[in-house]
C-alpha cells in the first residue's frame, strides 16, 4: 500500500498540471465568436491605411496594378452604399510618398488623416476618434504593408471588441512569406481574412437596377474576366 502512494501522488500532480495547462490554453485562445457571420454594410467602416506611392514599390506578394484596382473597387462600392471610408498616410512628404489617387478618385467622400508619427494607425488619436465617430463596429482594414500597417491596428481593434476584416488582396507586403505569416497571426487574433471580391459581395447583398452598373464595374476591376459577363449581359435584347 505504501509503495502505491508515490504513484498516486505523481498521477495527481500530472492531473493538476494537465488541468492548469488546459485552462491556460483556453484563456490564450483568440476571441473568434463573430468569425462566422457576414458583414452588415450599415455597421461597416472601411479603414484604408498607407496606400502610398512609395510603399507601393516594395509590394511583391500581389501585382501592384491589381492591388490598386482592388482598392479602387472597394472605394467605389463604399461611396455608392454610403460606407464611411477613413484613409490614412504615414509621413506622406517622406519616402513613403502620397496617397495613391485610386482612393479619392473612387471614394471622394473619404476622410484622409495624415499621420506624423505613429506606425500603428490605431495609436493615432485622430484615427481612433474618426472610427468611433461613425458609431460602427465592423471595420474592414486594408493597407501597405500587410504585416505592419494592417496587422498592428487589426489585432488591437479585435482585442477591443471590433469585428475586424482584413481585405487581404487590397493589401500588400514585401514577400509571400511575410504575407502568409501575417495571415496566420491575424487569424490567431480573431481577425477575419477575406478577399476583395467576397467583401464587395457582402456589401452588395442583392442585385437591383440601381446598383447593377456600379457593382458590375467594381467586380470587373477585381477580376477583369468579369468583363465577359458584362458583354453577355449587354448583348441581350432589352424590352
N, C-alpha and C positions, 0 to 999 in steps of 0.2 A: 504493500500500500504506500509505504514511504517513497519507494522508488518511482511511483507514478506522479507524485506531486510536482517534480521539476517539469515533466512533460505537460501536465495540466497548466502550469504557470506559463510555459512557453506558448501553448496554444492560446491562452487568454491574452497574453501580450500581443501575439500576432493578430488576434481578432480585433483588439482595440486599435492597433496600428492600421489595420485594414479599414476600419470604420472611419478613423481620422483622415486617412488618405482619400476615401470616397467623399467625405464631407468637404474636404479642401478642394477636390476636383469639381464638385458641384458648384461651389462658390466661384471658382475660377472660370466656369463656362460662360460664354458670351450671352447676353440677353437677346434672344432671337425670336421672341414671341410674335413679332409682327412680320417676319420674313415671308410668310405665305400669302399675305394679302396684296392686292393690286393697289396702285396709287389712285388717289382721288384728286383730280386736277383742281378742284375747288379748295383743296387743302395743301396745294403744292407750290413751292417756290424753286426756281432754277438758280443755282449758285455757280457762276462761271468764273473760274479762278486762273488768272495768269496765262490766258491765251494770248501770248505776246510774240511779236515778230521775231525777236531774238531767241527766245526759248524754243520756238518752232524749229529752229535749225538743228537742235540736238535730239529731236524725236526720231527714233529708229524702230519702234515696235509697231508702227502703223504708218501708212503712206500719208505724209503731211497734207497733201491735197485732199485726200478723203477725210482726214481729221477736220479740216476746215469746212468741208461740205456737211459733215455731221453736226458741227457747231451751228452752221447756218440753218440747217433743218430744225434743230431744237429751238433756235431763236424765232424762226418763222412760226412754228406751232405755238410757242408761248405768247407771241404777240397777238395771234389770231384769237386764242382762247382766253386771253386776259390773265395769263400766269405771270406773276412778278418775276423779273429777271434782275439779279444783282450780279454785276460783273466787277472784277477787281484786277488790278495790276500791281506788281511789285516793282517799285522804283522804275517807272516807265522811261524816265530820262536817262537811265543807265543802260548797260549791255543787254538787259532783258528785253528792251525795246517797247514800243507802243502796243496797245491792244490791236489785235487783227481786225480789219474792217468788217469781217463777216458777222461780228456780234451786233454792232449798232445798225448795220445795213438791214438786218433782218428783225432785230428787236429794238427799234428806235426808242421805245419807252423804258429801256433798261436803265437802272441806276448804276453808275460807274463810280467806284471808290478806288482811288489810288493810294496804295499803302507805302509809307515811307520807311517802315522798319520791319514789322512782324513777318516772319516767314510763314508761320501758321496763321492763316487768314482769320481763324476763329479767335485769335488773340487781339484782333483789331476791334476796338470798341465801336467804330462806325459800322463795320460789317455785322457785328453781333446785333447792334441796335436796328439795322436795316432789316435783318431777318426777323427779329422779334416784332417789328412794327407791322409785318404782313399778317401776323396772327396765325400763321400756317405752321403745321408740324411736320409735313413731308418735304424733305429737301433733296433735290436732285443735284448732285455735285459733279462737275467736270472740270478738267484743268490740265495744265502742264507745269510740273511733272506729276504723273500719277502717284509716284512713291513719296512725294513731299506735299505738293500743293493740294492734291485731292485727299491723300491718306490722313494727313495730320488733322485737318478740321473734321473730316468724316468720322474718324474714330472718336474724337472728343464730343461731337454733336450726338452721336449714337449713345455715348455714355450718359449724356444729359437728357436722354429720352426722346430725341427727334427720330423720326423714321427716315433713315438716310439711304439714298440710292446713288450708287456711283455709276455714272454714264461712261462705261469703260472705253468705248471707241469714239467718244467725243473728248477723250483724254489721251495723253501720250507720254512715253518715257524713253530713256536713253538706250534701253535694251529690252529684249524679250524677257530675259531673266528678271530684270528689275520689275517689269510689269507683272509677271506671274507670281513672284514672291509678294508683291503688294496686294494682288487679288486675294491670296491666301490670308494675309494679315487683315484685310478688310472684312472678309467673311468671318474670321475668328472674332472680330469685334462686333458682329451683328449688323454689318453694313450689307445691303443687297447690291449685288453687282449685275448690271444689265446692259444690253446693247441699246444703241440709239433707236433702232427700229422698234424694239419692244417698248421703250419708253414712249415713243411717238404714238404707238398703237393704243397704249393705255390712256394717253391724253386725248386721243381722237375719239375713242369709245364707240362711236356709231357714225356711219356714213349718212350724210344728207346733202341736199342740193347746195347749201351754202358752203359747207366745208370741203366738198369733194375736190374742187380745183386746187385749193390751197394745200390740202393734205397729199394729193397726188404729186404735187410739185415737191413737197417735203420728202416723201418716200423716194422720189426719183433722185434726190440729192444723196440720200444714204446709199441707195443701190441703183445706179444708172440703168440697169436692166429693167427696172420698173417702168422705164420709158416705153418699153414694148407693150406693157399693159395699157398705157395711155393711148398708144397708137391704135390698138384694137378697139378700145372704148370709143374713141372719137371717130373711128371709121364706121361705127354702127349708124344706120339711118335714125334720125330723130323724128318723132311725130310732130 
